[in-house]
Amino acid sequence: MNEITVSPVDSLPNLDAGSLRLPRATDVEEKTALPHKPRILLLYGSLREKSYSRFLALEAQRLLELFGCETRIFDPHGLPLPDGAPEIDPKVRELRELAAWSEGQVWCSPERHGAMSGIMKAQIDWIPLSVGALRPTQGKTLAVMQVCGGSQSFNAVNQMRVLGRWMRMFTIPNQSSVAKAFNEFDEAGRMKPSSYYDRVVDVMEELTKFTLLLRGRAPYLVDRYSERKESAEELSQRVNQRSI
């Protein structure tokens, strides 16, 4: 008796074959060459004059530039609360333009009451999940760091990881949590030599590598079957639905 061969697609009747694209190794190997430096946006979560999250972000910026990245740091002073101002507010526009410009981001927050700061969350909330049918943060890399006033904790970085996933970013495995941050910086705001500093070097090195690997491949990696089934208009309507 001859065996009847059933193709995988035929055996999966729920699939829309016209929207299906089988992953191939050659697709991953075909990377678009990008001549410019990796573009990294850094956000920090405190308005204090002596802000340890800002000091840590500045330390990270120095390392990223050493590793060949182009960087921008957003100053959250003057940023209104989410929904407290129109989207044309100058600080909101500045933040959104920087987020669109970036290929990777660093989020650095103090831990307050076991969570990231409200200043940090407000910045993230102003970055849109979607603009029309486009998701502006999708496919970008992300590194998360936090500073602690006491013993080492990971509550803020864990929260930021959840947000990074929600915004469809590639959050790198490594992270930094600096305990008793007031002991780790000198009067000029520079970080002292320590295992905490070494970890920051590790995190920025890893972020640079992941950004170099992914930035030319991001459109391929975030291309989704379910979204290919929808028209751009349908997708825009779905992702922009307002919660009741």
C-alpha contacts under 8 A as a table, 3 or more apart, distances in Angstrom:
res1	aa1	res2	aa2	distance
6	V	10	D	6.47
6	V	11	S	6.56
7	S	10	D	5.30
7	S	11	S	6.42
8	P	11	S	5.18
8	P	12	L	6.57
9	V	12	L	5.23
9	V	13	P	7.23
9	V	15	L	7.23
9	V	17	A	6.98
10	D	13	P	6.22
12	L	15	L	5.90
15	L	20	L	7.66
16	D	19	S	5.56
16	D	20	L	6.53
16	D	229	K	7.64
17	A	20	L	5.09
19	S	225	Y	6.20
19	S	228	R	5.81
19	S	229	K	5.74
20	L	225	Y	6.12
21	R	225	Y	7.51
23	P	27	D	7.14
24	R	27	D	5.32
24	R	28	V	7.03
25	A	28	V	5.34
25	A	29	E	6.42
26	T	29	E	4.97
26	T	30	E	6.23
27	D	30	E	5.33
27	D	220	Y	7.87
28	V	31	K	6.80
28	V	217	R	7.08
28	V	220	Y	7.77
31	K	216	G	5.60
31	K	217	R	5.84
32	T	216	G	5.17
32	T	217	R	7.15
33	A	216	G	6.67
34	L	216	G	6.78
37	K	68	G	6.46
37	K	69	C	5.28
37	K	70	E	5.83
38	P	68	G	7.37
38	P	69	C	4.84
38	P	70	E	5.97
38	P	103	E	6.55
38	P	104	G	7.63
38	P	208	T	7.39
38	P	211	T	6.75
38	P	212	L	6.76
39	R	69	C	6.02
39	R	70	E	4.95
39	R	71	T	5.87
39	R	101	W	7.21
39	R	102	S	4.91
39	R	103	E	5.14
39	R	104	G	6.30
40	I	69	C	6.82
40	I	70	E	6.22
40	I	71	T	4.83
40	I	72	R	6.49
40	I	102	S	5.28
40	I	103	E	6.00
40	I	104	G	4.74
40	I	105	Q	5.17
40	I	106	V	7.30
41	L	71	T	5.82
41	L	72	R	4.97
41	L	73	I	5.87
41	L	74	F	7.45
41	L	98	L	6.79
41	L	99	A	6.83
41	L	102	S	5.71
41	L	103	E	7.97
41	L	104	G	6.45
41	L	105	Q	4.66
41	L	106	V	6.28
42	L	57	A	6.57
42	L	61	Q	7.55
42	L	71	T	7.41
42	L	72	R	6.22
42	L	73	I	4.74
42	L	74	F	6.50
42	L	105	Q	5.66
42	L	106	V	4.62
42	L	107	W	6.11
42	L	108	C	7.70
43	L	57	A	7.31
43	L	73	I	6.16
43	L	74	F	5.74
43	L	75	D	7.69
43	L	105	Q	7.68
43	L	106	V	6.14
43	L	107	W	5.00
43	L	108	C	6.11
43	L	120	M	7.53
43	L	123	Q	7.87
44	Y	53	S	5.62
44	Y	54	R	5.53
44	Y	57	A	6.47
44	Y	74	F	7.75
44	Y	75	D	7.91
44	Y	76	P	7.77
44	Y	107	W	6.11
44	Y	108	C	4.70
44	Y	109	S	5.57
44	Y	120	M	6.39
45	G	53	S	6.34
45	G	54	R	7.46
45	G	76	P	7.72
45	G	108	C	6.35
45	G	109	S	4.57
45	G	110	P	6.35
45	G	116	M	7.87
45	G	117	S	6.01
45	G	118	G	7.52
45	G	119	I	5.00
45	G	120	M	4.16
45	G	121	K	7.90
46	S	51	S	6.03
46	S	53	S	6.62
46	S	54	R	7.15
46	S	76	P	7.89
46	S	109	S	7.25
46	S	110	P	7.17
46	S	117	S	7.34
46	S	119	I	6.05
46	S	120	M	7.31
47	L	51	S	6.81
47	L	76	P	7.15
47	L	77	H	6.48
47	L	119	I	7.71
48	R	51	S	4.95
51	S	54	R	5.23
51	S	55	F	6.28
52	Y	55	F	4.80
52	Y	56	L	6.03
52	Y	110	P	7.62
52	Y	147	V	6.75
52	Y	181	A	6.62
52	Y	182	F	7.45
52	Y	185	F	7.93
52	Y	189	G	7.85
53	S	56	L	5.09
53	S	57	A	6.11
53	S	108	C	5.78
53	S	109	S	5.63
53	S	110	P	5.90
53	S	146	Q	6.92
53	S	147	V	6.04
54	R	57	A	4.95
54	R	58	L	6.10
54	R	108	C	7.71
55	F	58	L	5.15
55	F	59	E	6.26
55	F	185	F	7.93
55	F	189	G	5.71
55	F	190	R	6.88
55	F	191	M	7.67
56	L	59	E	5.00
56	L	60	A	6.18
56	L	108	C	7.46
56	L	147	V	7.99
56	L	191	M	7.42
57	A	60	A	4.97
57	A	61	Q	6.11
57	A	106	V	7.80
57	A	108	C	6.41
58	L	61	Q	4.89
58	L	62	R	6.36
59	E	62	R	5.28
59	E	63	L	6.54
59	E	190	R	7.14
59	E	191	M	7.06
60	A	63	L	5.17
60	A	64	L	6.15
60	A	200	V	6.87
60	A	201	V	7.60
60	A	204	M	6.56
61	Q	64	L	5.07
61	Q	65	E	6.19
61	Q	71	T	6.64
62	R	65	E	5.32
62	R	66	L	6.29
63	L	66	L	4.98
63	L	67	F	6.28
63	L	201	V	6.82
63	L	204	M	6.66
63	L	205	E	7.95
64	L	67	F	4.99
64	L	68	G	6.46
64	L	69	C	5.40
64	L	70	E	7.64
64	L	71	T	7.41
64	L	204	M	6.08
64	L	205	E	7.43
64	L	208	T	7.15
65	E	68	G	5.05
65	E	69	C	4.81
65	E	70	E	6.19
65	E	71	T	6.95
66	L	69	C	7.32
67	F	205	E	7.06
67	F	208	T	7.06
69	C	208	T	7.36
72	R	98	L	7.57
74	F	95	L	6.76
74	F	98	L	7.90
76	P	79	L	5.48
76	P	119	I	7.40
76	P	123	Q	7.39
78	G	91	K	6.78
79	L	91	K	5.40
79	L	92	V	6.56
79	L	123	Q	7.81
80	P	84	G	5.96
80	P	85	A	6.28
80	P	91	K	7.81
80	P	92	V	7.76
81	L	84	G	5.08
81	L	85	A	7.33
81	L	122	A	6.13
82	P	85	A	7.22
82	P	122	A	6.02
82	P	125	D	6.39
82	P	126	W	6.01
83	D	86	P	7.02
85	A	89	D	6.50
86	P	89	D	5.70
87	E	92	V	6.10
87	E	93	R	6.76
88	I	92	V	6.77
88	I	93	R	6.01
89	D	92	V	5.27
89	D	93	R	6.13
90	P	93	R	5.12
90	P	94	E	6.09
91	K	94	E	5.00
91	K	95	L	6.20
92	V	95	L	5.21
92	V	96	R	6.17
92	V	126	W	6.79
93	R	96	R	5.14
93	R	97	E	5.99
94	E	97	E	5.23
94	E	98	L	6.21
95	L	98	L	5.19
95	L	99	A	6.15
95	L	123	Q	7.74
95	L	126	W	7.83
95	L	127	I	7.35
96	R	99	A	5.00
96	R	100	A	6.15
96	R	126	W	7.49
96	R	127	I	5.85
96	R	128	P	7.76
97	E	100	A	5.11
97	E	101	W	6.11
98	L	101	W	4.95
98	L	102	S	6.16
99	A	102	S	5.31
99	A	127	I	7.16
99	A	136	P	7.60
99	A	137	T	7.33
100	A	103	E	7.99
100	A	136	P	6.08
100	A	137	T	7.37
102	S	105	Q	6.87
102	S	140	K	7.67
103	E	140	K	5.14
103	E	141	T	6.62
103	E	211	T	7.05
103	E	215	R	6.47
104	G	140	K	5.01
104	G	141	T	4.30
104	G	142	L	5.58
104	G	207	L	7.80
104	G	211	T	6.40
105	Q	140	K	7.40
105	Q	141	T	6.19
105	Q	142	L	4.80
105	Q	143	A	6.41
106	V	142	L	5.73
106	V	143	A	4.81
106	V	144	V	5.84
106	V	145	M	7.58
107	W	120	M	7.95
107	W	142	L	7.50
107	W	143	A	6.39
107	W	144	V	4.96
107	W	145	M	6.21
107	W	160	M	7.67
108	C	120	M	7.85
108	C	144	V	6.00
108	C	145	M	4.62
108	C	146	Q	5.25
108	C	147	V	7.68
109	S	116	M	5.82
109	S	117	S	6.32
109	S	120	M	6.14
109	S	145	M	6.57
109	S	146	Q	4.79
109	S	147	V	6.45
109	S	156	A	6.89
109	S	157	V	7.98
110	P	116	M	6.16
110	P	117	S	6.15
110	P	146	Q	5.35
110	P	147	V	4.74
110	P	148	C	6.04
110	P	156	A	7.38
111	E	114	G	5.88
111	E	115	A	5.27
111	E	116	M	5.03
111	E	117	S	6.27
111	E	146	Q	6.68
111	E	147	V	6.44
111	E	148	C	5.73
111	E	149	G	7.64
111	E	155	N	7.22
111	E	156	A	5.67
112	R	115	A	5.32
112	R	116	M	6.06
112	R	117	S	5.75
114	G	155	N	5.96
114	G	156	A	7.15
115	A	155	N	5.67
115	A	156	A	4.94
115	A	159	Q	7.28
116	M	120	M	6.57
116	M	121	K	6.99
116	M	155	N	7.44
116	M	156	A	4.52
116	M	157	V	7.70
116	M	159	Q	7.14
116	M	160	M	7.69
117	S	120	M	5.25
117	S	121	K	6.41
118	G	121	K	5.03
118	G	122	A	5.95
119	I	122	A	5.24
119	I	123	Q	6.54
120	M	123	Q	5.43
120	M	124	I	6.56
121	K	124	I	5.13
121	K	125	D	6.02
122	A	125	D	5.03
122	A	126	W	6.29
123	Q	126	W	5.30
123	Q	127	I	6.76
124	I	127	I	5.33
125	D	128	P	7.10
128	P	131	V	6.86
128	P	135	R	7.67
128	P	136	P	7.04
129	L	135	R	5.58
129	L	136	P	6.67
129	L	137	T	7.13
129	L	167	M	6.26
130	S	133	A	6.46
130	S	134	L	5.37
130	S	135	R	4.24
130	S	136	P	6.17
130	S	239	V	6.77
130	S	240	N	7.01
131	V	134	L	5.13
131	V	135	R	6.17
131	V	136	P	6.89
132	G	236	S	5.12
132	G	240	N	7.50
133	A	232	A	5.93
133	A	233	E	7.22
133	A	235	L	5.69
133	A	236	S	4.20
133	A	237	Q	7.98
133	A	239	V	7.28
134	L	236	S	7.78
135	R	138	Q	5.44
135	R	167	M	7.99
137	T	140	K	5.74
137	T	167	M	6.06
137	T	168	R	6.64
137	T	169	M	6.24
138	Q	167	M	6.35
138	Q	168	R	4.74
138	Q	169	M	5.36
138	Q	222	V	7.17
139	G	168	R	6.41
139	G	169	M	5.23
139	G	170	F	6.27
139	G	214	L	7.83
139	G	215	R	7.50
139	G	218	A	4.98
139	G	219	P	7.13
139	G	221	L	7.47
139	G	222	V	6.26
140	K	168	R	7.90
140	K	169	M	5.10
140	K	170	F	6.04
140	K	211	T	7.69
140	K	215	R	7.09
140	K	218	A	7.42
141	T	169	M	5.66
141	T	170	F	4.59
141	T	171	T	5.74
141	T	172	I	7.05
141	T	207	L	7.13
141	T	210	F	7.03
141	T	211	T	5.94
141	T	214	L	7.84
142	L	164	G	7.13
142	L	169	M	6.42
142	L	170	F	5.92
142	L	171	T	4.50
142	L	172	I	6.18
142	L	207	L	7.13
143	A	171	T	5.89
143	A	172	I	5.83
143	A	174	N	7.51
143	A	175	Q	6.52
143	A	203	V	7.09
143	A	204	M	7.74
143	A	207	L	6.37
144	V	157	V	5.69
144	V	160	M	6.71
144	V	161	R	7.19
144	V	171	T	7.80
144	V	175	Q	5.61
144	V	176	S	6.87
145	M	157	V	5.93
145	M	175	Q	5.78
145	M	176	S	4.61
145	M	177	S	5.73
146	Q	154	F	7.67
146	Q	156	A	6.37
146	Q	157	V	6.19
146	Q	176	S	6.36
146	Q	177	S	4.85
146	Q	178	V	6.37
147	V	177	S	5.75
147	V	178	V	4.78
147	V	179	A	6.31
147	V	180	K	7.60
147	V	181	A	5.89
148	C	151	S	6.72
148	C	152	Q	6.29
148	C	153	S	6.91
148	C	177	S	7.19
148	C	178	V	5.91
148	C	179	A	4.85
148	C	180	K	5.56
148	C	181	A	5.84
149	G	179	A	6.59
149	G	180	K	4.83
149	G	181	A	5.98
149	G	182	F	7.12
150	G	179	A	5.87
150	G	180	K	4.70
150	G	181	A	7.76
151	S	179	A	5.15
151	S	180	K	6.15
152	Q	177	S	6.49
152	Q	178	V	6.47
152	Q	179	A	4.38
152	Q	180	K	7.44
153	S	156	A	7.89
153	S	177	S	6.78
153	S	179	A	7.37
154	F	157	V	5.44
154	F	158	N	5.99
154	F	177	S	6.58
155	N	158	N	5.21
155	N	159	Q	6.25
156	A	159	Q	5.15
156	A	160	M	6.21
157	V	160	M	5.02
157	V	161	R	6.12
157	V	175	Q	7.53
157	V	177	S	7.71
158	N	161	R	5.09
158	N	162	V	6.57
159	Q	162	V	5.23
159	Q	163	L	6.50
160	M	163	L	4.96
160	M	164	G	6.06
161	R	164	G	4.99
161	R	165	R	6.27
161	R	171	T	6.75
162	V	165	R	5.24
162	V	166	W	6.22
163	L	166	W	4.91
163	L	167	M	6.17
164	G	167	M	5.10
164	G	168	R	6.24
164	G	169	M	5.24
164	G	170	F	7.31
164	G	171	T	6.39
165	R	168	R	4.90
165	R	169	M	5.68
165	R	170	F	7.27
165	R	171	T	7.29
166	W	169	M	7.66
172	I	175	Q	7.66
172	I	206	E	7.32
172	I	207	L	6.55
172	I	210	F	7.34
174	N	202	D	7.66
174	N	203	V	5.66
174	N	206	E	7.42
175	Q	199	R	7.74
175	Q	200	V	7.76
175	Q	203	V	5.91
176	S	196	Y	7.44
176	S	199	R	6.23
176	S	200	V	6.02
176	S	203	V	7.02
177	S	196	Y	7.58
178	V	181	A	5.80
178	V	184	E	7.93
178	V	196	Y	6.02
180	K	183	N	5.80
180	K	184	E	7.12
181	A	184	E	5.08
181	A	185	F	6.93
182	F	185	F	6.27
183	N	186	D	7.86
184	E	191	M	5.75
184	E	192	K	5.53
184	E	194	S	7.95
185	F	188	A	7.72
185	F	189	G	5.44
185	F	190	R	5.29
185	F	191	M	4.34
185	F	192	K	5.54
186	D	189	G	5.31
186	D	190	R	5.51
186	D	191	M	6.44
186	D	192	K	6.67
187	E	190	R	7.45
191	M	197	Y	6.90
192	K	197	Y	7.13
193	P	196	Y	7.90
193	P	197	Y	5.97
193	P	198	D	7.72
194	S	197	Y	5.17
194	S	198	D	6.41
195	S	198	D	4.93
195	S	199	R	6.24
196	Y	199	R	5.14
196	Y	200	V	6.48
197	Y	200	V	5.09
197	Y	201	V	6.45
198	D	201	V	5.09
198	D	202	D	6.33
199	R	202	D	4.88
199	R	203	V	6.16
200	V	203	V	5.05
200	V	204	M	6.21
201	V	204	M	5.34
201	V	205	E	6.02
202	D	205	E	5.18
202	D	206	E	6.08
203	V	206	E	5.11
203	V	207	L	6.08
204	M	207	L	4.97
204	M	208	T	6.14
205	E	208	T	5.25
205	E	209	K	6.34
206	E	209	K	5.11
206	E	210	F	6.13
207	L	210	F	5.18
207	L	211	T	6.01
208	T	211	T	5.14
208	T	212	L	6.17
209	K	212	L	5.18
209	K	213	L	6.20
210	F	213	L	5.03
210	F	214	L	5.96
211	T	214	L	5.22
211	T	215	R	5.49
212	L	215	R	5.93
212	L	216	G	7.68
213	L	216	G	7.22
213	L	217	R	7.50
214	L	217	R	5.07
214	L	218	A	5.59
215	R	218	A	5.36
216	G	219	P	7.57
217	R	220	Y	5.47
217	R	221	L	6.21
218	A	221	L	5.02
218	A	222	V	6.05
219	P	222	V	5.55
219	P	223	D	6.10
220	Y	223	D	5.31
223	D	227	E	7.75
223	D	228	R	7.81
224	R	227	E	5.39
224	R	228	R	6.25
225	Y	228	R	5.12
225	Y	229	K	6.51
226	S	229	K	5.36
226	S	230	E	7.02
227	E	230	E	5.25
227	E	231	S	7.83
227	E	235	L	6.91
228	R	231	S	7.28
230	E	233	E	7.91
230	E	234	E	5.82
230	E	235	L	5.91
231	S	234	E	5.16
231	S	235	L	6.14
232	A	235	L	5.09
232	A	236	S	6.05
233	E	236	S	5.11
233	E	237	Q	6.26
234	E	237	Q	5.18
234	E	238	R	6.26
235	L	238	R	5.16
235	L	239	V	6.19
236	S	239	V	5.49
236	S	240	N	5.99
237	Q	240	N	5.37
237	Q	241	Q	6.15
238	R	241	Q	5.49
